[in-house]
Structure formats: C-alpha cells, structure tokens
Amino acid sequence: MSRKIKRTPQAALSIKGAFDEFVVAQTAKGFSESTIKNYHSHFHSISKHFDIEKPFGELTQADIDGMIVSMRESGLATNSISSYLRVFKTFMNWSQQQGYTTLTVPNYKQVETAKDPYTDEELLRLLEKPKANCNFCEYRNWVIVNFLLNSGCRAATVRNIQNRDVDFSNSRIVFRHTKTHKVQVVPLCSQMVRILKEYCKTRGGGESDYLFCDEYGEMLSANALRLAIERHNRSRGVEKTSIHLFRHTFARKYLIDCGGDAFMLQKLLGHSTLKMTRHYCNIYDADLAKNYDRLSPLAIMSQPNKKIKMRL
C-alpha cells in the first residue's frame, strides 16, 4: 500500500515548510548529496536575516529586499551574499511553479575574484617524486597531485575514479562521477600515463576498486583526501593546501602557459556552459596575454633594426 504524503494547507505553509518540500523535490530529481547539503547550509545562513517561519502568503518583496540589506549590513562578503541568493532564487522559482508565490529575487552582482594559483616554484616542490622507501599514502598523494595538474578535475571526481576507468592504450581516463552527472573522457599526457602505470602496479586491486584509495583499499572520504593533500603540501614547504586551487592553476597554465583555448578548456573541466570558462579567461586575461610580444606596440617599437622615420 503506497504511503500518502500529507501536505500543509497552502494558506498555513511557512517559508521553511515550503523549503522542506523544495528539498524533497530536488532530491527526487536526482540532485547530488553535496548539492542538497549546500541548499540546507545556505538556507540556514539566510535564516539569520529572514523570518523563515513566516507564512508564505504573507511574504512581500520588502521582506526579500530587507533580507539582502541585512546581509550587507552584517558584513557578509559580496560573493557570499550572491551565493546565498542563487540558492534562494532557485527555491523561489520552484515556489512559483507550485503556485506559492509570484515574488522574485533580484539579481545580485558578484565580484569577480582571482585566486592566487600555485606558483611554478610551489608546483616543482609538490611534483618532486618521493623516495622509493616512502609509504603507500605518501606515494599515492604524489600521484594525485600529478593527476590534478594533468586534468584539473574536482575532488569528488578524484575520489570516485575506479581502476577500470583508466584506459592506458588510448591515454585517457573516464570520469563517471561529475558535477553535471555526465560521463566525461579526459586525455592523459604521456608523463601521467607512465606515473599511473607504475602506481597501478603498487595499488593493485580489481577493476571496480577505487584508483586513489586509502591504505586499506577503501574509498577515500572527502575529509581524508583534503587532509592527504594538506599533509603532502606542507611536507614540501607549501602553505597553500586547497585541492580546488589545482583546478584554478590548471586553468591558468592551460590558457596562459600552454596557449590553450576556452572551448577546449570547457571540455577538459566539464563545464556545461562557457560561463565559468569565461570567468577563467577574464581573470587571467588569457586572450590578451597570448602572443602579446607580437601585438604590443611597445614590443614592436623595441625590436632591433626598426628605425622610426621622422616626418617633417
């Protein structure tokens, strides 16, 4: 016998009650656990500036505007406010479809920021191969750092890669766990192929076992991976420990140092649209930086054997 879900009458439904329904609906659509957790976290932050127990029918545009003002006056960073409002806007759009409201959330301009990527000096320290007598975890961490610089993938993707996903014959790897829920195939450079071949001899395991596992062969937790990279970096004298920063570093080096283009970067990073890729292009001035010695008026004028003809 199927269980019927009892819904609160619309007139008595609170904003929190509607949000709980929204989360159930998003979960039923297959949204990831991390996305659902993010919804809860952001809504909790919003509740500090907004009466979430208020009946939805009494909600006004002034209430929403007041919430934004409260966030600003509390000293929240512009990008934090923007992030909270994106979640709230998604919730309100869903609420419109349910007939709970006709109100909208105004767009809030996000400030474009540029995180300092890993420097070449730091990368050289991190990529230095450990000694042959090191333990498995130290060796695995070094392989992961190499892998992050090869692919620029997310931490969750790294954790979910299985042995069967590595295709040595075609120098590529399959990402089955991605943010967009789409299978992605990423190339491996020859250096990464050599590193992974050697690593797989040590790692062993079956086809369905996780490639980057813990010392017992089990899947790494998100916290275990974070701590592993933190230990690796600090043991090499590098204070930056962010896993996601490797993604930014990959994007910068691909665009600036390697002369890559935005469309290929979009494919490599698994972006569903060019929006985030454009962000990388903007903050690193990729298109402007390429071949600028050939395009800069100063560089042209500084070349030898170029005489300036005086016009009388």
PyMOL commands that set and color helices and strands:
alter all, ss='L'
color gray80, all
select helices_A, chain A and resi 10-12+15-28+33-49+56-58+61-73+78-97+120-126+136-151+155-160+163-165+190-203+222-235+244-257+262-269+275-284+286-289+292-295+297-302
alter helices_A, ss='H'
color red, helices_A
select strands_A, chain A and resi 166-167+172-175+184-187
alter strands_A, ss='S'
color yellow, strands_A
deselect
rebuild
show_as cartoon
